Amino acid sequence: MAKKRRKISAPEGVLEMTPMIDVCFQLLIYFVVTIHPVDVVTNLDVFRPAPDKSAPPSDKPPQMIRVGVLKDGYTLNDRVASTTELERKFQQFASVDASQTIMFTVSAYSTHGQLVKVLNLCSKYGLKSLSIVSASN
């Protein structure tokens, strides 16, 4: 007699996705951390325009005007100045070159009103190229 084969009923194989996803994320993190990207900006060719031949050559660039806003007053190019003197100088600067850059160095101990006062003077005379920096003292 022939033996009958018994059918073994085994559960279907289940493919777990969680460990596979974990491995994929670990590989992704590994490649992101270890990659050394090429800096594209450093390899760009930049063609700057040639200087304007019709423009008169300038001997030296204009100096920047430095205004200090301190706790007890103002300075103009490292000299003590009053508000009226600043107004007179700003008017003079505007008549020569309104695009002149003025750099304000504001002390941490000065009041907000002091800075607003000199900014209003600049606005009054059309000086618009302003730079404001804070000082630690």
C-alpha positions as CSV (number, residue, x, y, z in Angstrom):
1,M,0.0,0.0,0.0
2,A,1.1,3.4,-0.8
3,K,1.5,5.8,2.0
4,K,-0.6,8.9,1.8
5,R,1.2,12.1,2.1
6,R,-0.1,14.3,4.7
7,K,-0.6,17.9,3.8
8,I,1.2,20.0,6.3
9,S,-0.8,23.1,6.8
10,A,1.8,25.8,7.5
11,P,0.8,29.4,7.8
12,E,1.6,31.6,4.9
13,G,5.0,33.3,5.0
14,V,4.6,36.9,6.1
15,L,7.2,39.5,5.0
16,E,7.7,42.0,7.8
17,M,8.1,45.5,6.5
18,T,9.1,47.3,9.7
19,P,12.7,45.9,9.7
20,M,13.1,46.7,6.0
21,I,12.0,50.3,6.5
22,D,14.4,50.6,9.5
23,V,17.3,49.4,7.4
24,C,16.3,51.8,4.5
25,F,16.2,54.8,6.9
26,Q,19.6,53.8,8.4
27,L,21.1,53.5,5.0
28,L,19.6,56.9,4.0
29,I,21.0,58.5,7.2
30,Y,24.4,56.9,6.5
31,F,24.6,58.3,3.0
32,V,23.3,61.8,4.0
33,V,25.9,62.0,6.8
34,T,28.9,60.7,4.8
35,I,28.3,62.5,1.5
36,H,30.6,65.3,0.5
37,P,28.6,67.5,-1.9
38,V,30.4,69.4,-4.5
39,D,30.1,73.1,-4.1
40,V,28.5,74.2,-7.3
41,V,28.9,77.9,-6.7
42,T,32.6,77.8,-6.5
43,N,32.8,76.1,-10.0
44,L,30.6,78.7,-11.7
45,D,32.2,81.0,-14.3
46,V,31.4,84.6,-13.7
47,F,31.9,87.1,-16.4
48,R,32.1,90.6,-15.0
49,P,31.5,93.6,-17.2
50,A,34.5,95.6,-18.3
51,P,35.0,98.9,-16.6
52,D,33.3,101.9,-18.3
53,K,35.9,103.6,-20.4
54,S,33.9,106.9,-20.6
55,A,33.7,107.3,-16.8
56,P,36.4,109.6,-15.3
57,P,38.9,107.7,-13.2
58,S,38.4,108.3,-9.5
59,D,41.6,108.8,-7.5
60,K,40.3,107.3,-4.3
61,P,36.9,106.1,-3.1
62,P,35.0,108.4,-0.9
63,Q,35.5,108.0,2.8
64,M,32.6,106.7,4.9
65,I,31.2,109.2,7.3
66,R,31.1,107.7,10.9
67,V,28.5,109.0,13.4
68,G,28.6,107.7,16.9
69,V,25.5,107.8,19.0
70,L,26.6,107.7,22.6
71,K,24.9,107.9,26.0
72,D,25.9,111.5,26.5
73,G,26.0,112.8,22.9
74,Y,27.2,112.3,19.4
75,T,30.5,112.0,17.6
76,L,31.2,112.8,13.9
77,N,34.3,111.0,12.5
78,D,35.5,110.4,16.1
79,R,35.1,114.1,17.2
80,V,32.4,115.2,19.6
81,A,29.5,117.0,17.8
82,S,26.3,118.6,18.8
83,T,22.9,118.1,17.1
84,T,23.1,121.4,15.3
85,E,26.6,120.6,14.1
86,L,25.4,117.3,12.8
87,E,22.6,119.0,11.0
88,R,24.9,121.4,9.4
89,K,27.3,118.7,8.3
90,F,24.5,116.5,7.0
91,Q,23.3,119.4,4.9
92,Q,26.8,119.9,3.6
93,F,27.2,116.2,2.8
94,A,23.9,116.1,1.0
95,S,24.8,119.1,-1.2
96,V,28.0,117.4,-2.2
97,D,26.8,113.7,-2.7
98,A,23.5,112.5,-1.4
99,S,24.5,108.9,-2.0
100,Q,27.4,109.1,0.5
101,T,27.3,106.3,3.0
102,I,26.9,107.2,6.7
103,M,27.7,104.5,9.3
104,F,26.0,105.0,12.7
105,T,27.7,103.2,15.6
106,V,25.1,103.1,18.4
107,S,26.1,102.6,22.0
108,A,24.1,100.1,24.0
109,Y,23.6,102.8,26.6
110,S,22.2,105.4,24.3
111,T,18.5,106.0,24.1
112,H,16.3,105.1,21.1
113,G,15.4,108.8,20.7
114,Q,18.9,109.8,20.1
115,L,19.2,107.5,17.1
116,V,15.8,108.5,15.7
117,K,16.8,112.2,16.0
118,V,19.9,111.7,13.7
119,L,18.0,109.4,11.3
120,N,15.4,112.1,11.0
121,L,18.2,114.6,10.1
122,C,19.4,112.2,7.4
123,S,15.9,111.9,6.0
124,K,15.5,115.6,6.0
125,Y,18.4,116.1,3.7
126,G,17.8,113.1,1.5
127,L,20.7,110.9,2.8
128,K,19.6,107.4,2.2
129,S,22.7,105.2,2.2
130,L,22.8,104.5,5.9
131,S,24.3,101.7,7.9
132,I,23.6,101.1,11.6
133,V,25.9,99.0,13.9
134,S,25.6,98.5,17.6
135,A,28.7,99.0,19.8
136,S,29.3,97.0,23.0
137,N,30.1,100.0,25.1
